Every structure is written in structure tokens, then in C-alpha cells.
Amino acid sequence: MQRWLVGFLVGLICVYAVMYLGCDARPEFTAVEGTITYKNAPLPAGLVVVSNESDTLSASGYLKGDGTYTVANAPVGPVRVTVRTNEFKDVMSAKAAADLRARGIPGPVYDEKVKGFRYVPIPDRYGDRDLSGLKLDLKPRTVNRFDIDLTP
């Protein structure tokens, strides 16, 4: 009986050791920032999405009017990047733009001439993670830099 109890306790300790020490499978996250240009000019509006290779984790950030972006909480490791501008195709009112800024969302540049945001169409391939060709390996515990020059 005593031998059984010792074996049971040793087994229990091994199970706990594996669970708490060897199976820390929580994903790591980091930040990525950069500037996106299209036709040699900053892209003034858009959404940047960063997703891991298996497409199970993703994070996104909006482009600012100067073409810069920041994506916080992006998954560490090999990732794919997409850039979408279609969300800004519809004209947004100045009030809606002010509401976004008041909530801390760094949206695109409001253009008085069109009474909305400047929409710049880009090739559809940049909105598809499998076709964009935008890949990088994000490092943990640092702000990764990824400048993107989109081509027509």
C-alpha cells in the first residue's frame, strides 16, 4: 500500500510539473509601427491588420493622415499583414470624424473639399492575407518597425 501511495504522489507531482512548467502555451504579443506609402505618397486612410500564420490571432490599427500606423498587441512570430482602404470609401461627416478623435481613434485626414475622408483606392490584393505578400517576423518585448511601400 505504501509503495502505491509513493507512486501516486510522484505521478501527481510530475503531472503538475508538466502542466505548470512545461505547458506555458500562452501567446506573446508585441507592437508594430511604420509608415505606409502608395504611389510615393503617404496613404491617408486605412486599416492595417496583422495576423499570425495560422490566422488564429490578429490585431489591427488605423492609419493616420500622415500614413503612419501602430498596431498594439500583435502576435509575436511570423505574421502576415493586410492593408484595407475600402472602409473609408463612404464619405464620413465632420461630426463623425470628431467623435472618432474624441474616442482616441487616430483616423484618417478629413478633407473639406469632399466633406469626408480622403479615400485612396489600392489594389485588392493588399486586403487579402494570402495575396498581399506582406510578411515579417515580430520580435517580443520591443516595438517592431515595418514600413510598407504599396505598388500599383
C-alpha positions in Angstrom: 0.0 0.0 0.0 2.8 2.4 0.9 4.5 1.8 -2.5 1.3 2.6 -4.3 0.9 5.9 -2.4 4.5 6.9 -3.2 4.0 6.1 -6.9 0.7 8.0 -6.9 2.3 11.1 -5.3 5.3 11.0 -7.7 2.9 10.8 -10.7 0.8 13.6 -9.3 3.9 15.8 -8.9 5.0 15.0 -12.5 1.6 15.9 -13.9 1.6 19.3 -12.0 5.1 20.0 -13.1 4.3 19.4 -16.8 1.1 21.5 -16.5 2.6 24.5 -14.8 6.2 24.5 -16.0 6.2 22.8 -19.4 3.0 23.8 -21.0 3.0 27.5 -20.9 1.4 28.0 -24.3 0.1 31.5 -23.8 0.8 33.6 -26.9 3.1 36.6 -26.6 2.2 40.0 -28.0 4.1 43.0 -29.2 3.7 46.2 -31.1 4.5 47.1 -34.7 4.5 50.5 -36.3 5.5 52.1 -39.5 4.5 54.2 -42.5 2.6 53.1 -45.5 3.0 54.8 -48.8 1.3 54.3 -52.2 2.5 55.9 -55.4 5.2 57.8 -53.5 2.7 59.5 -51.1 1.6 58.6 -47.5 -1.6 56.6 -47.5 -4.0 58.9 -45.6 -6.7 56.4 -44.6 -6.9 52.7 -44.0 -6.8 49.8 -41.6 -3.7 47.6 -41.0 -4.4 44.1 -39.8 -1.6 41.8 -38.5 -2.4 38.1 -38.1 -0.3 35.0 -37.2 0.4 32.3 -39.8 -2.5 30.1 -38.6 -4.9 33.1 -38.7 -6.0 32.4 -35.1 -4.7 35.7 -33.6 -4.9 39.2 -35.1 -4.7 42.8 -34.2 -5.3 46.0 -36.1 -4.7 49.7 -36.2 -5.8 52.7 -38.2 -3.7 54.8 -40.5 -3.2 58.4 -39.5 -3.4 61.1 -42.1 0.4 61.1 -42.5 0.5 57.4 -43.4 1.8 56.2 -40.0 0.2 53.4 -38.1 0.6 51.5 -34.8 -0.7 48.0 -34.1 -0.6 47.1 -30.4 -0.9 43.6 -29.2 0.2 42.0 -32.4 1.1 38.3 -32.1 4.8 37.5 -31.8 6.5 35.4 -34.5 5.8 35.1 -38.2 2.9 37.2 -39.3 1.1 38.4 -42.4 -0.1 41.9 -42.9 -3.1 43.3 -44.8 -3.9 46.9 -45.7 -7.5 47.9 -46.4 -8.9 51.2 -47.5 -12.4 50.3 -48.7 -13.8 51.0 -45.2 -13.2 54.7 -45.9 -14.8 54.7 -49.3 -18.0 56.2 -48.0 -18.0 59.9 -47.0 -18.0 60.5 -43.3 -19.3 63.6 -41.7 -17.1 66.1 -39.8 -19.1 65.2 -36.7 -18.5 61.5 -37.1 -14.8 62.3 -37.6 -14.7 64.4 -34.4 -16.5 61.6 -32.5 -13.7 59.1 -33.6 -11.0 61.5 -32.5 -12.7 62.1 -29.2 -12.7 58.4 -28.5 -8.9 58.3 -29.2 -9.2 56.6 -32.6 -6.5 58.1 -34.8 -8.5 58.2 -38.0 -7.6 59.5 -41.4 -7.4 63.1 -42.6 -10.7 64.9 -43.0 -10.8 66.6 -46.4 -13.0 69.7 -46.5 -13.2 69.6 -50.4 -15.1 66.3 -50.4 -16.6 66.8 -46.9 -15.2 63.5 -45.9 -12.0 61.4 -45.5 -9.6 61.1 -48.4 -10.2 57.7 -49.8 -7.3 56.3 -51.8 -8.1 53.0 -53.7 -5.3 50.5 -53.5 -5.1 47.1 -55.3 -7.4 44.5 -53.8 -4.5 42.1 -53.2 -3.3 44.1 -50.2 -6.6 43.3 -48.4 -6.0 39.5 -48.7 -3.5 38.0 -46.3 -2.6 35.3 -48.8 -2.0 37.6 -51.7 -0.6 40.8 -50.1 2.9 39.4 -49.9 3.4 41.4 -46.7 5.1 39.2 -44.2 7.5 39.7 -41.3 8.7 38.1 -38.1 7.7 40.1 -35.0 10.1 40.1 -32.1 8.9 40.1 -28.4 9.4 42.9 -25.9 10.2 45.6 -28.5 8.4 47.9 -30.9 8.9 46.4 -34.3 9.2 48.7 -37.3 7.6 47.8 -40.7 7.4 50.5 -43.4 5.4 49.4 -46.4 5.5 50.8 -49.9 2.5 49.6 -51.8 2.8 49.2 -55.5 0.1 49.5 -58.1 
